[in-house]
Amino acid sequence: MKKILSLILVVVVLVVLVVSTGCQRQAEQVSYNLSLEADNFNVARQLTVVNTRAEDGNASILFQMTGNFSIEKETDGDLAVIGENPGGTYYKHFVCLSRDITYIVQDLGTTHVNKHKFEINFNPKMIVPVQPVIVD
């Protein structure tokens, strides 16, 4: 009698485990797959770093990067941007995040172009606080 109850208990536990592991939501699986593709440098992304508290009271873009790269939040709160150069070498840029600096990552989709090419744009007003004069 004890053997039958033990066998039934084991079967019930196994059935519950099998059923519960197969109940992953489709959105979770898609999110995992997209993150994996991006981490393998197969997805073009645009990273925009925003200062939410600029001097004029409006949010301003500090930094923008477009290309195939992986983004990882470090344990110290910084953002690490990792990409692959031609020849199999890698680069790693850091973005220091703070209370007033945040970021947005836009997925531009899977690309069939050179995964080693990336573009970085800085807001010149944030680097050199001067007004350019254009002379014709």
N, C-alpha and C positions, 0 to 999 in steps of 0.2 A: 504494500500500500504506500509506504514511504517512497519507494523507488518510482512509482507511477506519479506521485505528487511532485517529486523532484524533477522528473522528466517533463512534466507538463509546465512547471515553473521555468525550466530552461528554454523550452520551446516558446513560451509566451515572451520571455525576455528577448530572445533572438528575433522574434517577429516584430516586437516594438522597436528594436534597434534598426532593423532593416527598413522599416516603414519611416522612421523618423529621420534617417540619414538621406533618404531620397526626396525629402520635402523641401529642398532648397528653392527659394523663390527665383524666378527667371531673372529678375533685376539684379539679384546678388551675383548670379553666374555671369551675366553680361558685364557687370561692373568689374568683376575679377578678370575676365578675358580682355577687356579694354585696357585695364591697368597693366596687365602682362604684356600686351602688344606695345604699349607706350614705353614700358621699361626696357623693351628690346629694340627701341629706337625705330619702330615701324609706324608711328603715328605722329603727324605734324601737330605741334601745339603752339599756342601763343601765351607767353607768361607776361602779365602786366603787373608791375609793382606800383601801388598807389599810396601817396601821402594823403591821409584823410583830413589832415589839419594843416593846410598850407597857410601862408601869411595873409593872403587875400581872402581867406575864409572858404575858398572852394577847394575841393579835392584836386590834386594834380598828379599826373603820371610821372614817376621818377625814372622808370626803367621798363623797357619792353624787349622781349626776346622771342623770336620766331624760329622754329626748326624742329628737328626730331631729337628730343631729349627726354630724359627721365627726371622727375622732380621728387625729392625726398625731404621730409621735414626731419631735421636733426634733433637729437635729444636736448640740445641747448636752445632750441627754438628757431635757429636759423634755417633757411631754405637752401638745400643743395641742388644745383642743376647740373646733371651729369650727361655728357654726350660723347659720341665717338668721332674721332678724327680719321681722315684717310690713313691707311697704313696700320690700323688696329690700335692706335694710341687713344687715350681718353682725356677729356677735360672735365674740370669740376669748378663751377662758379658758386659763390655763396651770396645769399641775400640776407642781410640782417633784418629781421622783423622786430617791430616794437609795438607799443600800444597804438601809435598813430600810423604805422606803416603796415599795409596788408597787401594781399596779392590775389589775382584772379588768373585761373588757367582755363584757356579755351581750347577745346579739342577741335582741330581743323580737319580731322579725318585721316584715313590711311592714305599714304602717298606712294607714288611710284617714281619718285625723283631721288636725287642724291641725298642720302640720309646724313651725310657728313656736313652739309651746308647749313649754316644757321646765321641769323641776323640779330644784332644787338643794337638797340636805339636808346640813347640817354636823352633826357630832357636837359638841354643846355642851360636853362635857367637854374636848375638845381646844382649844376657843377660850378659855373662861373657866374656870379651875380652881377653881370654888366649888361647894358643895353647895346646891341650891335647897331652900328651906323652904316647904312647902305648908301654908297656914293655912286651916282650914275655917271 
